[in-house]
Amino acid sequence: MENGRGKIRPTLMEKPVRKPRVSVIGLSKGRDAQMIEKEFGEKLELNVESSDCRSARLQKVAKISDVIVLMTKWISHNSQETLKEYLSEGVTLRYVHGGISSLRQELAAL
């Protein structure tokens, strides 16, 4: 909206939109993780944890994430139970039963 002097006045203070924090558990931090981060990095704030992630790290991930994606072929049942135990309210837990293609589909749907 112009103020009569050719300058635009802000009508509402807009907050910057925060990207969803998505943690992928069970993906190795190699080439596949780099491809996923490159492909979805502009849309999502990605955190990749390997399948041998320690319990204390899983607890932190459960608290800082908006969405947690579990690569079920590569993560133990014990790790899954640890995550469920420490999930913060509002955190979505999603399961990917396939490989990289299935992960891509899941991330694209977010």
C-alpha positions in Angstrom: 0.0 0.0 0.0 1.5 3.4 -1.0 1.5 6.2 1.4 1.2 9.0 -1.1 4.9 9.6 -1.5 5.7 6.6 -3.6 6.9 4.5 -0.7 5.3 1.2 0.2 4.1 0.8 3.8 4.0 -2.7 5.3 0.5 -3.5 6.3 1.3 -6.6 8.3 4.5 -7.8 9.8 5.0 -11.2 8.3 7.0 -13.8 10.1 9.5 -15.8 8.0 8.1 -19.2 7.2 10.2 -21.9 8.9 11.0 -25.1 7.0 9.8 -28.3 8.6 12.5 -30.1 10.6 12.6 -33.6 9.2 14.9 -36.3 10.7 15.6 -39.4 8.6 16.8 -42.3 10.8 18.6 -45.3 9.2 20.1 -43.6 6.1 23.9 -43.7 5.9 25.6 -40.3 5.8 27.2 -41.0 2.4 26.2 -40.4 -1.2 22.5 -41.2 -0.7 22.2 -38.7 2.1 23.9 -36.0 0.1 21.5 -36.6 -2.8 18.5 -36.4 -0.6 19.8 -33.2 1.1 20.4 -31.6 -2.3 17.0 -32.6 -3.6 14.9 -31.6 -0.6 17.2 -29.1 1.2 15.3 -26.0 0.0 11.9 -27.4 1.1 12.9 -29.2 4.4 15.4 -28.7 7.2 16.9 -32.2 7.0 18.8 -34.1 9.7 20.2 -37.5 8.7 21.1 -40.1 11.3 22.6 -43.5 10.6 21.1 -46.8 11.8 23.6 -47.1 14.6 22.6 -43.8 16.2 22.9 -43.9 20.0 19.9 -43.7 22.4 20.9 -40.3 23.7 21.0 -38.9 20.1 17.6 -40.5 19.3 16.1 -38.7 22.4 17.4 -35.4 21.1 16.1 -36.1 17.6 12.7 -36.9 19.1 12.6 -33.5 20.7 13.8 -31.2 17.9 12.0 -32.7 14.9 8.6 -31.9 13.4 8.7 -35.2 11.4 10.8 -38.3 11.9 11.1 -40.7 9.0 12.3 -44.2 9.9 14.0 -46.4 7.3 12.6 -49.6 8.7 15.0 -52.0 6.9 18.0 -50.3 8.5 16.9 -49.4 12.1 16.4 -51.7 15.0 13.1 -52.3 16.8 14.9 -51.1 20.0 15.7 -47.7 18.3 12.1 -47.4 17.1 10.8 -48.0 20.6 13.3 -45.4 22.1 12.0 -42.8 19.6 8.3 -43.5 20.4 9.1 -43.2 24.1 10.6 -39.7 23.8 8.5 -38.2 21.0 7.4 -34.6 21.8 3.7 -33.7 21.3 3.0 -32.9 17.7 5.9 -34.9 16.2 4.8 -37.1 13.3 6.4 -40.5 12.9 6.5 -41.9 9.4 7.8 -45.3 8.3 9.6 -46.0 5.0 9.7 -49.8 4.2 11.7 -49.5 1.0 14.8 -47.8 -0.1 15.8 -44.3 -1.5 12.9 -44.2 -4.0 10.4 -44.8 -1.2 12.1 -42.1 0.9 11.9 -39.6 -1.9 8.2 -40.3 -2.2 7.7 -39.8 1.5 9.6 -36.5 1.6 7.9 -35.2 -1.5 4.6 -35.8 0.2 5.5 -33.5 3.2 
